[in-house]
């Protein structure tokens, strides 16, 4: 997956890489919490890309004009 953040900073982008060991995740805009360890297998991994942080996990921000290619191998 290719993700590009506008060089002028329009709307912003951030991402989180989810991988084992999984733990509790709390949504930032709702009073909802989930234990990902109960929902995911240790071999499952992935990225979530959004215009704002969605959970209390450690999200990373894109830099202006940055292109990131997300590759997952099975």
Secondary structure, DSSP 8 states (H G I E B T S, - for coil): -EEE--TT--S--EEEEE-SS--EEEBSSSS-EEEHHHHS-TT--EEEEESS--BSS--EE--TT-EEE-----
